Amino acid sequence: MPRMIIRVDAELSPDALTAFPHLVALPQRPQTVLSGDVADQEELQGVISLLVSLGVGVVDVLTVPEPAGLPST
């Protein structure tokens, strides 16, 4: 399960963040950084689609590489 970082161009309200219970939000005015494990490409697309439907622009989507030498889970 890859760890993702998704940066959006808005500060997400607490109500909006309830749509992403598996992601951690870090407000960085005027943006928000969401991070967490995403099961697969389909789940990532669902997160991005929901953000877009909320009127939030996606700035970056990054995959955090696993540390070298550690087995993937």
PDB file as gemmi writes it, atoms N, CA and C in Angstrom:
CRYST1    1.000    1.000    1.000  90.00  90.00  90.00 P 1                      
ATOM      1  N   MET A   1       0.847  -1.165   0.000  1.00  0.00           N  
ATOM      2  CA  MET A   1       0.000   0.000   0.000  1.00  0.00           C  
ATOM      3  C   MET A   1       0.900   1.238   0.000  1.00  0.00           C  
ATOM      4  N   PRO A   2       0.934   1.991  -1.092  1.00  0.00           N  
ATOM      5  CA  PRO A   2       1.825   3.143  -1.153  1.00  0.00           C  
ATOM      6  C   PRO A   2       1.336   4.319  -0.312  1.00  0.00           C  
ATOM      7  N   ARG A   3       2.279   5.041   0.233  1.00  0.00           N  
ATOM      8  CA  ARG A   3       1.964   6.269   0.962  1.00  0.00           C  
ATOM      9  C   ARG A   3       1.969   7.405  -0.048  1.00  0.00           C  
ATOM     10  N   MET A   4       0.927   8.218   0.014  1.00  0.00           N  
ATOM     11  CA  MET A   4       0.755   9.309  -0.939  1.00  0.00           C  
ATOM     12  C   MET A   4       0.743  10.646  -0.204  1.00  0.00           C  
ATOM     13  N   ILE A   5       1.158  11.681  -0.903  1.00  0.00           N  
ATOM     14  CA  ILE A   5       1.013  13.060  -0.446  1.00  0.00           C  
ATOM     15  C   ILE A   5       0.238  13.788  -1.531  1.00  0.00           C  
ATOM     16  N   ILE A   6      -0.859  14.417  -1.130  1.00  0.00           N  
ATOM     17  CA  ILE A   6      -1.713  15.150  -2.066  1.00  0.00           C  
ATOM     18  C   ILE A   6      -1.804  16.581  -1.559  1.00  0.00           C  
ATOM     19  N   ARG A   7      -1.325  17.537  -2.358  1.00  0.00           N  
ATOM     20  CA  ARG A   7      -1.382  18.943  -1.972  1.00  0.00           C  
ATOM     21  C   ARG A   7      -2.474  19.615  -2.783  1.00  0.00           C  
ATOM     22  N   VAL A   8      -3.368  20.326  -2.108  1.00  0.00           N  
ATOM     23  CA  VAL A   8      -4.488  20.997  -2.769  1.00  0.00           C  
ATOM     24  C   VAL A   8      -4.398  22.500  -2.534  1.00  0.00           C  
ATOM     25  N   ASP A   9      -5.082  23.271  -3.385  1.00  0.00           N  
ATOM     26  CA  ASP A   9      -4.967  24.720  -3.343  1.00  0.00           C  
ATOM     27  C   ASP A   9      -6.040  25.399  -2.493  1.00  0.00           C  
ATOM     28  N   ALA A  10      -6.385  24.770  -1.386  1.00  0.00           N  
ATOM     29  CA  ALA A  10      -7.394  25.343  -0.491  1.00  0.00           C  
ATOM     30  C   ALA A  10      -7.176  24.814   0.920  1.00  0.00           C  
ATOM     31  N   GLU A  11      -7.654  25.575   1.875  1.00  0.00           N  
ATOM     32  CA  GLU A  11      -7.701  25.063   3.244  1.00  0.00           C  
ATOM     33  C   GLU A  11      -9.009  24.293   3.365  1.00  0.00           C  
ATOM     34  N   LEU A  12      -8.918  23.021   3.634  1.00  0.00           N  
ATOM     35  CA  LEU A  12     -10.121  22.201   3.735  1.00  0.00           C  
ATOM     36  C   LEU A  12     -10.749  22.356   5.114  1.00  0.00           C  
ATOM     37  N   SER A  13     -12.045  22.519   5.121  1.00  0.00           N  
ATOM     38  CA  SER A  13     -12.772  22.660   6.383  1.00  0.00           C  
ATOM     39  C   SER A  13     -12.814  21.321   7.105  1.00  0.00           C  
ATOM     40  N   PRO A  14     -13.062  21.360   8.415  1.00  0.00           N  
ATOM     41  CA  PRO A  14     -13.209  20.094   9.150  1.00  0.00           C  
ATOM     42  C   PRO A  14     -14.292  19.197   8.545  1.00  0.00           C  
ATOM     43  N   ASP A  15     -15.390  19.792   8.057  1.00  0.00           N  
ATOM     44  CA  ASP A  15     -16.448  18.997   7.421  1.00  0.00           C  
ATOM     45  C   ASP A  15     -15.940  18.307   6.161  1.00  0.00           C  
ATOM     46  N   ALA A  16     -15.165  19.027   5.352  1.00  0.00           N  
ATOM     47  CA  ALA A  16     -14.635  18.437   4.124  1.00  0.00           C  
ATOM     48  C   ALA A  16     -13.652  17.319   4.441  1.00  0.00           C  
ATOM     49  N   LEU A  17     -12.883  17.493   5.497  1.00  0.00           N  
ATOM     50  CA  LEU A  17     -11.885  16.482   5.857  1.00  0.00           C  
ATOM     51  C   LEU A  17     -12.510  15.171   6.318  1.00  0.00           C  
ATOM     52  N   THR A  18     -13.770  15.198   6.751  1.00  0.00           N  
ATOM     53  CA  THR A  18     -14.421  13.946   7.158  1.00  0.00           C  
ATOM     54  C   THR A  18     -14.578  12.986   5.978  1.00  0.00           C  
ATOM     55  N   ALA A  19     -14.480  13.496   4.751  1.00  0.00           N  
ATOM     56  CA  ALA A  19     -14.571  12.645   3.566  1.00  0.00           C  
ATOM     57  C   ALA A  19     -13.306  11.814   3.359  1.00  0.00           C  
ATOM     58  N   PHE A  20     -12.234  12.145   4.106  1.00  0.00           N  
ATOM     59  CA  PHE A  20     -10.954  11.469   3.942  1.00  0.00           C  
ATOM     60  C   PHE A  20     -10.442  10.965   5.287  1.00  0.00           C  
ATOM     61  N   PRO A  21     -11.165  10.063   5.939  1.00  0.00           N  
ATOM     62  CA  PRO A  21     -10.783   9.648   7.296  1.00  0.00           C  
ATOM     63  C   PRO A  21      -9.459   8.897   7.359  1.00  0.00           C  
ATOM     64  N   HIS A  22      -9.018   8.334   6.251  1.00  0.00           N  
ATOM     65  CA  HIS A  22      -7.770   7.561   6.226  1.00  0.00           C  
ATOM     66  C   HIS A  22      -6.551   8.424   5.900  1.00  0.00           C  
ATOM     67  N   LEU A  23      -6.765   9.720   5.677  1.00  0.00           N  
ATOM     68  CA  LEU A  23      -5.667  10.622   5.356  1.00  0.00           C  
ATOM     69  C   LEU A  23      -5.473  11.637   6.475  1.00  0.00           C  
ATOM     70  N   VAL A  24      -4.243  12.044   6.679  1.00  0.00           N  
ATOM     71  CA  VAL A  24      -3.905  13.055   7.679  1.00  0.00           C  
ATOM     72  C   VAL A  24      -3.800  14.392   6.961  1.00  0.00           C  
ATOM     73  N   ALA A  25      -4.433  15.427   7.515  1.00  0.00           N  
ATOM     74  CA  ALA A  25      -4.405  16.752   6.901  1.00  0.00           C  
ATOM     75  C   ALA A  25      -3.452  17.663   7.658  1.00  0.00           C  
ATOM     76  N   LEU A  26      -2.657  18.400   6.900  1.00  0.00           N  
ATOM     77  CA  LEU A  26      -1.746  19.375   7.463  1.00  0.00           C  
ATOM     78  C   LEU A  26      -1.990  20.695   6.737  1.00  0.00           C  
ATOM     79  N   PRO A  27      -2.750  21.612   7.361  1.00  0.00           N  
ATOM     80  CA  PRO A  27      -2.997  22.901   6.708  1.00  0.00           C  
ATOM     81  C   PRO A  27      -1.695  23.683   6.578  1.00  0.00           C  
ATOM     82  N   GLN A  28      -1.444  24.204   5.387  1.00  0.00           N  
ATOM     83  CA  GLN A  28      -0.297  25.061   5.107  1.00  0.00           C  
ATOM     84  C   GLN A  28      -0.824  26.212   4.262  1.00  0.00           C  
ATOM     85  N   ARG A  29      -1.380  27.199   4.945  1.00  0.00           N  
ATOM     86  CA  ARG A  29      -2.092  28.290   4.267  1.00  0.00           C  
ATOM     87  C   ARG A  29      -1.361  28.788   3.053  1.00  0.00           C  
ATOM     88  N   PRO A  30      -2.032  28.971   1.958  1.00  0.00           N  
ATOM     89  CA  PRO A  30      -3.459  28.747   1.709  1.00  0.00           C  
ATOM     90  C   PRO A  30      -3.753  27.360   1.151  1.00  0.00           C  
ATOM     91  N   GLN A  31      -2.946  26.389   1.465  1.00  0.00           N  
ATOM     92  CA  GLN A  31      -3.123  25.041   0.938  1.00  0.00           C  
ATOM     93  C   GLN A  31      -3.315  24.050   2.079  1.00  0.00           C  
ATOM     94  N   THR A  32      -3.611  22.814   1.682  1.00  0.00           N  
ATOM     95  CA  THR A  32      -3.682  21.707   2.631  1.00  0.00           C  
ATOM     96  C   THR A  32      -2.917  20.545   2.032  1.00  0.00           C  
ATOM     97  N   VAL A  33      -2.159  19.853   2.868  1.00  0.00           N  
ATOM     98  CA  VAL A  33      -1.446  18.660   2.437  1.00  0.00           C  
ATOM     99  C   VAL A  33      -2.114  17.455   3.102  1.00  0.00           C  
ATOM    100  N   LEU A  34      -2.566  16.527   2.287  1.00  0.00           N  
ATOM    101  CA  LEU A  34      -3.164  15.280   2.770  1.00  0.00           C  
ATOM    102  C   LEU A  34      -2.137  14.179   2.569  1.00  0.00           C  
ATOM    103  N   SER A  35      -1.971  13.331   3.555  1.00  0.00           N  
ATOM    104  CA  SER A  35      -1.041  12.216   3.392  1.00  0.00           C  
ATOM    105  C   SER A  35      -1.607  10.966   4.034  1.00  0.00           C  
ATOM    106  N   GLY A  36      -1.209   9.846   3.491  1.00  0.00           N  
ATOM    107  CA  GLY A  36      -1.652   8.577   4.051  1.00  0.00           C  
ATOM    108  C   GLY A  36      -1.500   7.457   3.040  1.00  0.00           C  
ATOM    109  N   ASP A  37      -1.865   6.272   3.468  1.00  0.00           N  
ATOM    110  CA  ASP A  37      -1.776   5.095   2.616  1.00  0.00           C  
ATOM    111  C   ASP A  37      -2.991   5.032   1.691  1.00  0.00           C  
ATOM    112  N   VAL A  38      -2.746   4.709   0.443  1.00  0.00           N  
ATOM    113  CA  VAL A  38      -3.796   4.558  -0.557  1.00  0.00           C  
ATOM    114  C   VAL A  38      -3.650   3.153  -1.131  1.00  0.00           C  
ATOM    115  N   ALA A  39      -4.736   2.411  -1.138  1.00  0.00           N  
ATOM    116  CA  ALA A  39      -4.687   0.993  -1.508  1.00  0.00           C  
ATOM    117  C   ALA A  39      -4.227   0.761  -2.939  1.00  0.00           C  
ATOM    118  N   ASP A  40      -4.745   1.574  -3.874  1.00  0.00           N  
ATOM    119  CA  ASP A  40      -4.431   1.335  -5.276  1.00  0.00           C  
ATOM    120  C   ASP A  40      -4.805   2.567  -6.092  1.00  0.00           C  
ATOM    121  N   GLN A  41      -4.597   2.478  -7.399  1.00  0.00           N  
ATOM    122  CA  GLN A  41      -4.874   3.597  -8.304  1.00  0.00           C  
ATOM    123  C   GLN A  41      -6.345   3.988  -8.270  1.00  0.00           C  
ATOM    124  N   GLU A  42      -7.213   3.013  -8.116  1.00  0.00           N  
ATOM    125  CA  GLU A  42      -8.657   3.286  -8.080  1.00  0.00           C  
ATOM    126  C   GLU A  42      -9.016   4.140  -6.862  1.00  0.00           C  
ATOM    127  N   GLU A  43      -8.450   3.815  -5.710  1.00  0.00           N  
ATOM    128  CA  GLU A  43      -8.725   4.615  -4.516  1.00  0.00           C  
ATOM    129  C   GLU A  43      -8.161   6.027  -4.669  1.00  0.00           C  
ATOM    130  N   LEU A  44      -6.969   6.146  -5.240  1.00  0.00           N  
ATOM    131  CA  LEU A  44      -6.381   7.467  -5.465  1.00  0.00           C  
ATOM    132  C   LEU A  44      -7.272   8.293  -6.387  1.00  0.00           C  
ATOM    133  N   GLN A  45      -7.766   7.684  -7.463  1.00  0.00           N  
ATOM    134  CA  GLN A  45      -8.669   8.395  -8.372  1.00  0.00           C  
ATOM    135  C   GLN A  45      -9.941   8.840  -7.652  1.00  0.00           C  
ATOM    136  N   GLY A  46     -10.435   8.008  -6.742  1.00  0.00           N  
ATOM    137  CA  GLY A  46     -11.620   8.371  -5.974  1.00  0.00           C  
ATOM    138  C   GLY A  46     -11.366   9.586  -5.098  1.00  0.00           C  
ATOM    139  N   VAL A  47     -10.213   9.639  -4.454  1.00  0.00           N  
ATOM    140  CA  VAL A  47      -9.858  10.790  -3.613  1.00  0.00           C  
ATOM    141  C   VAL A  47      -9.767  12.045  -4.472  1.00  0.00           C  
ATOM    142  N   ILE A  48      -9.073  11.948  -5.599  1.00  0.00           N  
ATOM    143  CA  ILE A  48      -8.920  13.107  -6.477  1.00  0.00           C  
ATOM    144  C   ILE A  48     -10.268  13.553  -7.027  1.00  0.00           C  
ATOM    145  N   SER A  49     -11.101  12.623  -7.433  1.00  0.00           N  
ATOM    146  CA  SER A  49     -12.435  12.963  -7.953  1.00  0.00           C  
ATOM    147  C   SER A  49     -13.278  13.668  -6.903  1.00  0.00           C  
ATOM    148  N   LEU A  50     -13.199  13.194  -5.664  1.00  0.00           N  
ATOM    149  CA  LEU A  50     -13.961  13.830  -4.591  1.00  0.00           C  
ATOM    150  C   LEU A  50     -13.456  15.249  -4.336  1.00  0.00           C  
ATOM    151  N   LEU A  51     -12.152  15.426  -4.339  1.00  0.00           N  
ATOM    152  CA  LEU A  51     -11.601  16.769  -4.161  1.00  0.00           C  
ATOM    153  C   LEU A  51     -12.091  17.710  -5.261  1.00  0.00           C  
ATOM    154  N   VAL A  52     -12.050  17.253  -6.499  1.00  0.00           N  
ATOM    155  CA  VAL A  52     -12.494  18.071  -7.624  1.00  0.00           C  
ATOM    156  C   VAL A  52     -13.985  18.383  -7.495  1.00  0.00           C  
ATOM    157  N   SER A  53     -14.779  17.396  -7.063  1.00  0.00           N  
ATOM    158  CA  SER A  53     -16.223  17.636  -6.905  1.00  0.00           C  
ATOM    159  C   SER A  53     -16.514  18.648  -5.798  1.00  0.00           C  
ATOM    160  N   LEU A  54     -15.581  18.775  -4.848  1.00  0.00           N  
ATOM    161  CA  LEU A  54     -15.708  19.787  -3.786  1.00  0.00           C  
ATOM    162  C   LEU A  54     -15.212  21.153  -4.251  1.00  0.00           C  
ATOM    163  N   GLY A  55     -14.736  21.231  -5.487  1.00  0.00           N  
ATOM    164  CA  GLY A  55     -14.235  22.487  -6.022  1.00  0.00           C  
ATOM    165  C   GLY A  55     -12.813  22.803  -5.601  1.00  0.00           C  
ATOM    166  N   VAL A  56     -12.072  21.779  -5.201  1.00  0.00           N  
ATOM    167  CA  VAL A  56     -10.705  21.951  -4.721  1.00  0.00           C  
ATOM    168  C   VAL A  56      -9.740  21.518  -5.821  1.00  0.00           C  
ATOM    169  N   GLY A  57      -8.807  22.393  -6.154  1.00  0.00           N  
ATOM    170  CA  GLY A  57      -7.803  22.062  -7.154  1.00  0.00           C  
ATOM    171  C   GLY A  57      -6.673  21.245  -6.551  1.00  0.00           C  
ATOM    172  N   VAL A  58      -6.240  20.244  -7.276  1.00  0.00           N  
ATOM    173  CA  VAL A  58      -5.122  19.404  -6.841  1.00  0.00           C  
ATOM    174  C   VAL A  58      -3.843  19.984  -7.435  1.00  0.00           C  
ATOM    175  N   VAL A  59      -2.866  20.288  -6.567  1.00  0.00           N  
ATOM    176  CA  VAL A  59      -1.609  20.892  -6.996  1.00  0.00           C  
ATOM    177  C   VAL A  59      -0.571  19.816  -7.285  1.00  0.00           C  
ATOM    178  N   ASP A  60      -0.401  18.876  -6.359  1.00  0.00           N  
ATOM    179  CA  ASP A  60       0.596  17.807  -6.489  1.00  0.00           C  
ATOM    180  C   ASP A  60       0.032  16.497  -5.977  1.00  0.00           C  
ATOM    181  N   VAL A  61       0.470  15.409  -6.581  1.00  0.00           N  
ATOM    182  CA  VAL A  61       0.226  14.067  -6.062  1.00  0.00           C  
ATOM    183  C   VAL A  61       1.566  13.352  -6.125  1.00  0.00           C  
ATOM    184  N   LEU A  62       2.079  12.986  -4.969  1.00  0.00           N  
ATOM    185  CA  LEU A  62       3.395  12.360  -4.891  1.00  0.00           C  
ATOM    186  C   LEU A  62       3.314  11.014  -4.194  1.00  0.00           C  
ATOM    187  N   THR A  63       4.087  10.073  -4.666  1.00  0.00           N  
ATOM    188  CA  THR A  63       4.238   8.787  -3.998  1.00  0.00           C  
ATOM    189  C   THR A  63       5.496   8.861  -3.146  1.00  0.00           C  
ATOM    190  N   VAL A  64       5.378   8.499  -1.873  1.00  0.00           N  
ATOM    191  CA  VAL A  64       6.520   8.489  -0.975  1.00  0.00           C  
ATOM    192  C   VAL A  64       7.187   7.131  -1.091  1.00  0.00           C  
ATOM    193  N   PRO A  65       8.442   7.098  -1.540  1.00  0.00           N  
ATOM    194  CA  PRO A  65       9.105   5.800  -1.679  1.00  0.00           C  
ATOM    195  C   PRO A  65       9.341   5.145  -0.330  1.00  0.00           C  
ATOM    196  N   GLU A  66       9.286   3.813  -0.343  1.00  0.00           N  
ATOM    197  CA  GLU A  66       9.582   3.081   0.890  1.00  0.00           C  
ATOM    198  C   GLU A  66      11.079   3.135   1.145  1.00  0.00           C  
ATOM    199  N   PRO A  67      11.472   3.191   2.405  1.00  0.00           N  
ATOM    200  CA  PRO A  67      12.907   3.200   2.707  1.00  0.00           C  
ATOM    201  C   PRO A  67      13.599   1.961   2.149  1.00  0.00           C  
ATOM    202  N   ALA A  68      14.803   2.145   1.659  1.00  0.00           N  
ATOM    203  CA  ALA A  68      15.566   1.037   1.075  1.00  0.00           C  
ATOM    204  C   ALA A  68      15.818  -0.038   2.115  1.00  0.00           C  
ATOM    205  N   GLY A  69      15.723  -1.266   1.710  1.00  0.00           N  
ATOM    206  CA  GLY A  69      16.035  -2.377   2.578  1.00  0.00           C  
ATOM    207  C   GLY A  69      14.865  -2.895   3.387  1.00  0.00           C  
ATOM    208  N   LEU A  70      13.728  -2.188   3.362  1.00  0.00           N  
ATOM    209  CA  LEU A  70      12.565  -2.648   4.104  1.00  0.00           C  
ATOM    210  C   LEU A  70      11.609  -3.332   3.150  1.00  0.00           C  
ATOM    211  N   PRO A  71      11.069  -4.464   3.520  1.00  0.00           N  
ATOM    212  CA  PRO A  71      10.109  -5.145   2.654  1.00  0.00           C  
ATOM    213  C   PRO A  71       8.803  -4.367   2.583  1.00  0.00           C  
ATOM    214  N   SER A  72       8.151  -4.403   1.447  1.00  0.00           N  
ATOM    215  CA  SER A  72       6.851  -3.735   1.323  1.00  0.00           C  
ATOM    216  C   SER A  72       5.789  -4.587   1.982  1.00  0.00           C  
ATOM    217  N   THR A  73       4.735  -3.910   2.475  1.00  0.00           N  
ATOM    218  CA  THR A  73       3.649  -4.625   3.144  1.00  0.00           C  
ATOM    219  C   THR A  73       2.401  -4.591   2.340  1.00  0.00           C  
TER     220      THR A  73                                                      
END                                                                             
